[in-house]
C-alpha cells in the first residue's frame, strides 16, 4: 500500500498543480505554481527508481478493488525497469519546458495543459489495470484538445488534425481493452481488467489477431508511424509546442506494446510483429526523407521525431535481444536530445517571430550560445560518440543485422539522412549571410540563464548516460528477457553485453 500511495502521489501531484495554476490570479503566479508542481513531481518520481535499486524487476502496488466494475486500482510497476526510468525523465522534461519556455507562450491555460498531460502520461506508465490504462491513455490527449480550441479557434486544419489524432489514438485501444475484459470475464476472471488476471486465464487465439490489430492501430497513431503520421508535423508546426513535445516524445506506445500486447496477445505478436517492424522501417525512411525537404524548423522536427520513433518501433518489433534493448535506449536518447532541439527552436521563435529557415541565417554572431546548444544537441540526436544515442543506435544496428542485413542498411540510410537534415538546418539557421528583409535582422536577446541551465542539463544528461549506460541496460535487461520469453537465449544476452561494452569503450 505504501508504494501505491507513492505512485498515486506522483500521478496526482501535477494534476493538482494544474488545477491550482488554472485558477491563479495571473500568468506569473500560474508559472510559479506549475514550476513548483513540476519540481515536486520530478523529485517524487526518483523514489520508485531508488526502491527498485537498479534491479529492473517489476514491483507491485495494489490498491482497492471495485468488484462490480471488475476494476482494481492497481499501479503495478507495470512500471518495470523501463517504465520506472521514464518517470524521472518525464518529470525532468516537465521542469525544463516550464522553467525555460518563453514566458509569452506559458500562460495559465498552457501550463495547466502541460501539467495535466504529464499527469495522464504518468498514469499510463504506472497502470497495471487495463481500465486505468484506458482512462489515462485518453486523458493524456484531452488537455491539448481544449488548449487548441481556446488558443487556435480559427485554425481548422489544426483542430481537425487533432480530432483525428484524438479519436484514432484512443478508440481502437479502448475497444480492444473492452473486448479483452469481456473475454476474460467469460473465462472466469474475477477482475477482467487486471493484466495479470487476464494473462492467467488467457485470451483465445482466435481473438488475438483482431485485438492486436486494434492495439496496433492505437500504438501506430501515437508513435506517428506511416500511415498514421500526419498529425505530428502539423501539431509541432502549428500547435502548442510544449504539450506537443510531451505527446510526441513520451513513449506510451512502447509501454503498451511491452506491457499489454506481448503478455496478453502472444500468438498474435509472434505472427504480426514483422508487420510492425516493416512499418517502423518505412516510417523511419519516410520521415527522414520528408524532413530533408522542410523549410520550417518546427515541421522539420516533426518529421525527425516520426523517423526516430520509426526506428524505435523497428527495434521493438524485431523481437531480438539487442534490437529491443537498443530501441528502449533510443526512446530515452531521442526524448532528451529532440526535446533540447525543440526548446532551442522555441527560444529562437520567441525572439524572431518565425521558425522559417528562409527568414533566418547568420545568427551565430549574435547568439553564439544558442548556436552552440543547437549544434551539440543535434550531435546528440544523431548519435555522435559520447551521446546515449550512439549506444542505442549501435545496439539497434547489431540486433537488426542479425534479423536481416538489408534492414540494417536501410536503417543506416535513415539515420544518415537525419544527420544531413539537422546539420543543414544548423547551417541555414545560424551560418551564412542574413537574408535581405529577414525578421532576424534586428537585435536579438541572448539566451537567459534559465534557458541555458535547462539546455545544459539536457546535454549533461545525454552525455552522462552515453558514457555510462550500464545502469539503464541493467534496468532494461529483465524487461527484454520477459518480452522475448523463450526467445531470449543466453547467447543473445551475452552478445548484448559484449556489444554494449564495445559501444561505450573509448
C-alpha positions, 0 to 999 in steps of 0.5 A: 500500500505504501508504494501505491500511495507513492505512485498515486502521489506522483500521478496526482501531484501535477494534476493538482498543480494544474488545477491550482495554476488554472485558477491563479490570479495571473500568468506569473503566479500560474508559472510559479505554481506549475514550476513548483508542481513540476519540481515536486513531481520530478523529485517524487518520481526518483523514489520508485527508481531508488526502491527498485535499486537498479534491479529492473524487476517489476514491483507491485502496488495494489490498491482497492478493488471495485468488484462490480466494475471488475476494476482494481486500482492497481499501479503495478510497476507495470512500471518495470525497469523501463517504465520506472526510468521514464518517470524521472525523465518525464518529470525532468522534461516537465521542469525544463519546458516550464522553467525555460519556455518563453514566458509569452507562450506559458500562460495559465491555460498552457501550463495547466495543459502541460501539467495535466498531460504529464499527469495522464502520461504518468498514469499510463506508465504506472497502470497495471489495470487495463481500465486505468490504462484506458482512462489515462491513455485518453486523458493524456490527449484531452488537455491539448484538445481544449488548449487548441480550441481556446488558443487556435479557434480559427485554425481548422486544419489544426483542430481537425488534425487533432480530432483525428489524432484524438479519436484514432489514438484512443478508440481502437485501444479502448475497444480492444481493452473492452473486448479483452475484459469481456473475454476474460470475464467469460473465462472466469476472471474475477477482475477482467481488467487486471493484466495479470488476471487476464494473462492467467486465464488467457485470451483465445487465439482466435481473438488475438489477431483482431485485438492486436490489430486494434492495439496496433492501430492505437500504438501506430497513431501515437508513435506517428508511424506511416500511415498514421503520421500526419498529425505530428508535423502539423501539431509541432508546426502549428500547435502548442509546442510544449504539450506537443513535445510531451505527446510526441516524445513520451513513449506510451506506445512502447509501454503498451506494446511491452506491457499489454500486447506481448503478455496478453496477445502472444500468438498474435505478436509472434505472427504480426510483429514483422508487420510492425517492424516493416512499418517502423522501417518505412516510417523511419525512411519516410520521415527522414526523407520528408524532413530533408525537404522542410523549410520550417524548423518546427515541421522539420522536427516533426518529421525527425521525431516520426523517423526516430520513433520509426526506428524505435518501433523497428527495434521493438518489433524485431523481437531480438535481444539487442534490437529491443534493448537498443530501441528502449535506449533510443526512446530515452536518447531521442526524448532528451536530445529532440526535446533540447532541439525543440526548446532551442527552436522555441527560444529562437521563435520567441525572439524572431517571430518565425521558425522559417529557415528562409527568414533566418541565417547568420545568427551565430554572431549574435547568439553564439550560445544558442548556436552552440546548444543547437549544434551539440544537441543535434550531435546528440540526436544523431548519435555522435560518440559520447551521446546515449544515442550512439549506444542505442543506435549501435545496439539497434544496428547489431540486433537488426543485422542479425534479423536481416542485413538489408534492414540494417542498411536501410536503417543506416540510410535513415539515420544518415539522412537525419544527420544531413537534415539537422546539420543543414538546418544548423547551417541555414539557421545560424551560418551564412549571410542574413537574408535581405528583409529577414525578421532576424535582422534586428537585435536579438536577446541572448539566451537567459540563464534559465534557458541555458541551465535547462539546455545544459542539463539536457546535454549533461544528461545525454552525455552522462548516460552515453558514457555510462549506460550500464545502469539503464541496460541493467534496468532494461535487461529483465524487461527484454528477457520477459518480452522475448520469453523463450526467445531470449537465449543466453547467447543473445544476452551475452552478445548484448553485453559484449556489444554494449561494452564495445559501444561505450569503450573509448 
